[in-house]
Amino acid sequence: MTQIAESAGFTKGAVYSNFESKPELFSTVCIENINRLSPPVIAELDAMFANGARDASAIDRIADSFAQIVIESGPWQVALGEFRQLAVHDPQVAESYATLLRERTEQAMRLLDGHPLARRLGPQRTREAIWTVFELISLLALEHAAAPHMVTPAAIRSVLASVLGGLSA
């Protein structure tokens, strides 16, 4: 929190005063993090469809982009996992988590709106693909954070390429 406040040029108190609760603040920061990490993936999807290629090399490039997100977002994913656990037991946190889940899904749907992949999949399958990828990223990031010697960047890329290949088929 201190780092976020300092980077924005505010005190922690000033940042907190703009939100009704800490869970709401956390949700907002998570959405901003997604916005920061999404452009490289969308760029790879655009390139893949612009070239008309859905071959293994195109899937590998997208898997590489997602793997970078997995590796970079480890601390965020650990915090998100803790947020999920709190949501199970606290109705206020559950409400904030549901809002976060809805907003990040809608954000991804907006980013993919009109994209050839989304047109081909249709709205329901696009939403399901988004959930699948978000949860896979979360799980791989948690596993990499806990056991980086076992869940290596190469293993992460391989898993992502397999799943993305299936989603794009």
Order of alpha helices (4+ residues) and beta strands (2+ residues): alpha-alpha-alpha-alpha-alpha-alpha-alpha-alpha
